[in-house]
Amino acid sequence: MNNKAQIFILCEDTVHYHFARKYFELLGFNNRKIIGKYNPRGRSVGSGAEYVKNNYEQEIKAFHSKVNHLDYILVVIIDDDTKDNAKNLYQKYTPSSNENILIFSPVRNIESWFYYIDTGNLNVEDKDEQGKIIDYKGQYRNSKPTEFAKKLKNEICTNGLPENAPVSLRCACNELKRLKN
């Protein structure tokens, strides 16, 4: 993994952005080389997931135009929202295993990862009586995403993510491992 690379984060909102930015800083990347693009609250129409889906192909093209002359990593974060959002991105373009394009997709929303990081509760991906994955967004509305990034990196991932961690978080760690190859 080249910590001198430029990282571009395409994500739904500032919560995703600050969580990812801090995590990559903790991995040793230069914070001045981490930039992002997210749904500007109040200035756009639609959900954050729609924003990511609408900008994905454009950012893939930008990645391909830069990757030959820059050490460049594209990070895409999209809440799955029980709608297979990540699957929809892969249908538009599936990165090859040697491309530095990483797609992270929390099972319901990023707050489900916060819940796991905060509590260690393994039931974060379980469904309720109506068959829906529990939404923790309200519980973490005023939280600091950078604090969850620090705890994940410094306390949980120090010896590798536990086997019983949420599947969506383990998938994200597998994406990160591709950078090391």
Rosetta blueprint (number, residue, H / E / L):
1 M L
2 N L
3 N L
4 K L
5 A L
6 Q E
7 I E
8 F E
9 I E
10 L E
11 C E
12 E L
13 D L
14 T H
15 V H
16 H H
17 Y H
18 H H
19 F H
20 A H
21 R H
22 K H
23 Y H
24 F H
25 E H
26 L H
27 L L
28 G L
29 F L
30 N L
31 N H
32 R H
33 K H
34 I E
35 I E
36 G E
37 K E
38 Y E
39 N L
40 P L
41 R L
42 G L
43 R L
44 S L
45 V L
46 G L
47 S L
48 G H
49 A H
50 E H
51 Y H
52 V H
53 K H
54 N H
55 N H
56 Y H
57 E H
58 Q H
59 E H
60 I H
61 K H
62 A H
63 F H
64 H H
65 S H
66 K H
67 V L
68 N L
69 H L
70 L L
71 D L
72 Y E
73 I E
74 L E
75 V E
76 V E
77 I E
78 I L
79 D L
80 D L
81 D L
82 T L
83 K L
84 D L
85 N H
86 A H
87 K H
88 N H
89 L H
90 Y H
91 Q H
92 K H
93 Y L
94 T L
95 P L
96 S L
97 S L
98 N L
99 E L
100 N L
101 I E
102 L E
103 I E
104 F E
105 S L
106 P L
107 V L
108 R L
109 N L
110 I H
111 E H
112 S H
113 W H
114 F H
115 Y H
116 Y H
117 I H
118 D H
119 T H
120 G L
121 N L
122 L H
123 N H
124 V H
125 E H
126 D L
127 K E
128 D L
129 E L
130 Q L
131 G L
132 K L
133 I E
134 I L
135 D L
136 Y L
137 K L
138 G H
139 Q H
140 Y H
141 R L
142 N L
143 S L
144 K L
145 P H
146 T H
147 E H
148 F H
149 A H
150 K H
151 K H
152 L H
153 K H
154 N H
155 E H
156 I H
157 C L
158 T L
159 N L
160 G L
161 L L
162 P L
163 E L
164 N L
165 A L
166 P L
167 V H
168 S H
169 L H
170 R H
171 C H
172 A H
173 C H
174 N H
175 E H
176 L H
177 K H
178 R H
179 L H
180 K H
181 N L
